[in-house]
Amino acid sequence: MTHATPLTQPAPLVDLRGKHGLVIGIANEHSIAAGCAEAFARTGARLAATYLNAKAEPFVRAVTDRLDCDLVLPCDVREPGQLEAVFEAVKEKWGRLDFLLHSIAFAPEADLHSRVTDCSMEGFDVAMNISCYSFIRMAHLAEPLMQDGGCLLGVTFYGSERVVEHYNLMGPVKAALESSMRYVAAELGPKGIRAHAISPGPIRTRAASGIDRFDELLEEAAARAPEHHIVEIEDVGNLAAFLVSDAAERITGTIIPVDGGAHLSA
């Protein structure tokens, strides 16, 4: 009688042990970046994170302290030198970087609540600088730290490709972010550096609360989704952890919806 050879226990599909990641954009425990940081840490990654300013720091540390982050640093991309200082600190601490999450976006309230046709040049510049160009800056700073390859993630929304009522100026800005991500993926691909934009459905976060009549967006998304419910930050985190893992090393340049299928009938 022969006996089958027992299978070797495989490693988890998403295993970030030994990887080092930078998370930019945690606002509080309910933010998308917090959900991603939780997933990164749960699957074994060592993390560095940033906070916007002293007012925001306690809300960010409520997340980062629980995750035992190696670095927690100030970073306002509008302030000269702050972003560069973050990457210098990462270099000094780890000497490398395996993945990066860019999860910041902003537009002045007056411009966010007006028609795109009526937005100011100043408001457009601010929104584009913080929400899009900062991703390009981060890719530039991350490149020399990703000698063995890596992954860059941004966060977008389907208002980039379809007109979503009340999303206004952020629609063109997110479209620019998505296009920038594709070019970064193509340019850095030969070095093994991948780039993606994750596109969650509407999620009840502090940042989203600035969008006019956001509750209506939530209701509409839930109604369109085949399962009739909105996604949570944990859903986004699970996707993010997969994308930065070795299991996704042959995937790059994508815009991936995580919205319960709401995009199917948007």
Salt bridges, closest charged atoms under 4 A:
ASP15 OD2 - ARG17 NH2 2.57
GLU29 OE2 - HIS30 NE2 3.65
GLU38 OE2 - ARG66 NH2 2.12
GLU57 OE2 - ARG61 NE 2.65
ASP68 OD2 - ARG46 NH2 3.53
ASP70 OD1 - ARG46 NH2 2.38
ASP76 OD1 - ARG78 NE 3.05
GLU84 OE2 - ARG137 NH2 3.13
ASP98 OD2 - HIS20 ND1 3.56
ASP98 OD1 - ARG96 NH2 2.57
GLU109 OE2 - HIS113 ND1 3.93
ASP118 OD2 - ARG115 NE 2.71
GLU143 OE2 - LYS191 NZ 2.50
GLU161 OE1 - ARG162 NH1 3.44
GLU165 OE2 - HIS166 NE2 3.78
ASP212 OD2 - HIS166 ND1 3.88
ASP215 OD1 - ARG204 NH1 2.87
GLU216 OE2 - ARG213 NE 2.93
GLU227 OE1 - HIS229 NE2 3.06
ASP246 OD1 - LYS19 NZ 2.97
ASP259 OD1 - HIS263 ND1 2.96
